[in-house]
Amino acid sequence: MAAEKKNSRSLELKDIQDLLKAVIKSGATELDLEQDGYHITIKAQQGNTTYLTPSVMPMAPPASQQATAPPVAPPAAGAPAQASSQEASYITIKSPMIGTFYRSSSPDKPSFVSVGDEIQKGSVLCIIEAMKLFNEIESEHSGRIVKILVENASPVEYDQPLFLVEPGS
């Protein structure tokens, strides 16, 4: 009996609200989450009305997923103005979700991308682990990776910049 209580988890209202906010903010039309016998579907319709359909058995994210990422450091005060104007021409690829950023599919595999790599629309850039689900993040742009803004295995927040990409032709 004690083992059942230890493994049973419940989905808190705050967790549902956080999922709803992430879907609305991202502009995504649907989020379908299934884990440990629990299933939640969030669909955004015209006018940003969002519907939630949880199954009978809810779940909560692990405590490790509730931690927040460290704040992003501001640029150095002595940074030349030319660098900031050059960076303004780059495309910033941001995290579509909260989770843990990984540059490769496993520690013994090479990184999906490195600085200087040419990428195409649809290229896998990284993986973000959220609630024990590994989500491949694909590029929406073609170009060249100029800078990777996040360390491997670091927590990331929704909308946090991950990569700077020089647009390709």
FENURQUI-V717995 format. One line per field, one symbol per residue. psi: psi as a letter, one per 30 degrees, with the letter a starting at -180 (. if undefined). burial: 1 if it has 9 or more other ideal C-beta (glycine too) atoms within 8 Angstrom, else 0. A space follows every 10 residues. Layout:
BEGIN
psi: ???
burial: ???
END
This chain:
BEGIN
psi: eeeeeefkll kleeeeeeee eeeeefglfk kjkkkhgkkk kkkkakggkk kkilaejllk llefffkllk kkkllkegkk feeeeefffl kkklkglkak kkflflfgll kellkfkkll kfkkeakkkk hgkjjkjkkg lkakkekjfk kkgkkllkgk kelkkjkl.
burial: 0000000000 1000110111 0111010001 1010100101 1111000001 0101000111 1000100010 0000000000 0001000001 1010101111 1111000000 0110000010 0010111111 1000101010 1111110101 0001111101 111111110
END
